Amino acid sequence: MTLDLPKKLLQDLSEFILSHTGLYFPEKKWRALNKGIKSAAHELGIETNIFANQLLATTPTKKIVDTLTGYLTIGETYFLRDKNLFQILGDQIIRGLIQRPSKKNNIINIWSAGCSSGEEPYSIAILIDQLFPQLNGWNITILGTDINPDSIKKAKKGIYTQWSFRETPKKIIDKYFTQTADNNFEIVPHIKTRVKFSQINLMEKDYVLHPAIAGAVDVILCRNVLMYFNDQNRNIAIKNLTKFLTEDGWLITSPAESGFIKAPELSSVKFPNAIFHRKGMPRKEDRTTSVSGTGIKSSAKKIKPDYPKKSIAPRKTKPLSRRMTDLPPSDKLDYDIYLTAVRDYERGAYAQTVEKLSNLLSDEINNNAFLMKTDSMVLLSKSYANLGKVEKAGYWCEKAIDSEKLNPEIYYLQSTIFQAAGDIKASIRSLKQALYLDPEFIMAHFTLGLLLQQKNKLYESRKSMTNALSLLKVRDPDEILTFSDGMTVGLLIDTISGIIKN
Ligand SMILES: C[S@@+](CC[C@H](N)C(=O)[O-])C[C@H]1O[C@@H](n2cnc3c(N)ncnc32)[C@H](O)[C@@H]1O
C-alpha cells in the first residue's frame, strides 16, 4: 500500500496521536497510521486529506478522535489469556488479599485498564467465582476500562464469538456462557453484573475512575497496553495507575511488559514465569530465585503469602482467622507439580515429566483452582512424543483437544504427532482444522504447504505458502515465530520465497 498522505502530515499526525492516546507511530508504522486515518475518514464520510487536516487544525471533536482511535488501537484479547498468570492471580494475589487483616471490610477492587472488549475483566470474575465461591457476601468490584468506545460497548453486551475462547477449557465455557441463536456465547447474568465498564484514556490528564473503585484499587491489570506506548508515555501511564493503588496493591502487566515498570513506588515480585509489581517497599521474602534456562522463574513454594505472618498479626484479627479457615484448601500443590514437570521437560527429562503429569491427571477430583489442566495434557503429549511413544502422545493430544476444542495450537501439535506417526493425510487434516480456527496461523500455513508438496499437490501447496508469505510481510522481520523453533519472520520469508521460486 502506498501512502496517501504526505510524510510531513503523517509526522504531525503521529505526534497528535502520541499526545492524545499514548500510541506510538514511528515512521516504520506510518502505513498502519495512514490506513487507520483513511478508514476513519471513510467511516465519517470525509475525504482523507480534509479529515487529517481537521484533526490538526482545530480542537477535534470527541467523535473524530474516538473514530480514529477505533482504527488505530489493537484490541486483540481472549478469555483467560495467559492461564499461568490467572493461576497466580487466583492462588497468590486474590487468596492473599482475602487473608489480609485490612480486608475485614470485605471489599476488593480490581481494575482491568485497557480491557478491550471485556474478556479480561470477565475472566477475573469467573476466576473468583470458581475459586472463592464463599466470597459471595463480599463487595467485589471489577472495573474494565478502555480508550476505544466500541470495545466498551461490546464488553457491556457480553456476547462473544468462538475466537474469544481459543484457550478456554470447555468446562468453563459450559458453566459461564449460554449459546445464542447465531452461535455466539453470552456471559451468564451473575458474572455479567459483577463487572462494570467505562471509557478511559490512560493518557488523559486527571481522568476520573468509577466512584465504586476510585478510592482504593487492590489489583490493576494493565496487560498488552503499555507495549504500544513510547517510554515517556509508559512512565506517565504507570505513574497514574500507581496513584490509584492501595498500599500493597498490585500492578500486573504481561510478562513482556514487566521490564517497563520502573516506578520507585513499586517493588517487583517474582512468580513462576511472571513478575508482578506491588506498591510499597521491597520485602525480604520477595527475593525468589530464577531457575536457569527454563523460563520458569521460581518454584511457587518459594513465594511467601501476601499477608503478614501469624506472629505479627494484630490480636483483633480473630474473626478474620475464622474466615481464613473457611477458604478452600489451596490447590497450589497441583500447580507446583505442573511447574516441576515443566522444568523437567525443559531439561529434557521427559520420562520424569510423564511420571509427574500422569499422576496429576489421573486425579479425577474436579479441581477448580487448577487452570493448567489442558496445558498439562499438552505437555504430557509432547513428552511422550519426545520419548518416541507416538500412540500415547496422540491419546493425550486428543484429551487436550476435548478439553479446549477451539485452541488451534493443540491441533497444530496433533499434526506434528501424526507426522511423526507417518500419517500425512491426518496431519494435513489437523493443520486445516488449526487454520479453520486461526486463519492467520503462519506456521500452520507453512507446514501445510510443505506436506502438500510432499503429496505432490503443488498448486495447493503454493497457495498455502503464498498465504504464509502475505501474513509474514506485514510482520517485523526480526520477530521470532511461535512454533518455529526460533525462526524469524525474515528467515521464513527467504525460505518460502526460495521454495516458491524453485
Ligand atoms: C491488545 S489490547 C489488550 C487487552 C487485554 N488487556 C489483554 O491483554 O488481552 C490493548 C487495548 O489497549 C487499549 N488502549 C490503547 N491505548 C489506550 C489508552 N491510551 N488508554 C486506554 N486504553 C488504551 C486499546 O484500545 C486495546 O483495547
The ligand as a Gaussian input file, in Angstrom:
#p B3LYP/6-31G(d) Opt

LIG

0 1
 C       -4.150000      -5.695000      22.955000
 S       -5.473000      -4.998000      23.859000
 C       -5.217000      -5.738000      25.426000
 C       -6.479000      -6.300000      26.010000
 C       -6.281000      -7.067000      27.300000
 N       -5.705000      -6.245000      28.323000
 C       -5.437000      -8.300000      27.075000
 O       -4.261000      -8.318000      27.461000
 O       -5.931000      -9.273000      26.495000
 C       -4.898000      -3.331000      24.090000
 C       -6.001000      -2.386000      24.493000
 O       -5.417000      -1.187000      24.985000
 C       -6.286000      -0.130000      24.650000
 N       -5.576000       1.161000      24.716000
 C       -4.623000       1.650000      23.892000
 N       -4.279000       2.886000      24.261000
 C       -5.003000       3.202000      25.338000
 C       -5.106000       4.354000      26.170000
 N       -4.384000       5.437000      25.955000
 N       -5.976000       4.325000      27.191000
 C       -6.731000       3.222000      27.425000
 N       -6.700000       2.110000      26.684000
 C       -5.839000       2.097000      25.640000
 C       -6.733000      -0.489000      23.232000
 O       -7.919000       0.175000      22.854000
 C       -6.893000      -2.003000      23.319000
 O       -8.209000      -2.372000      23.579000

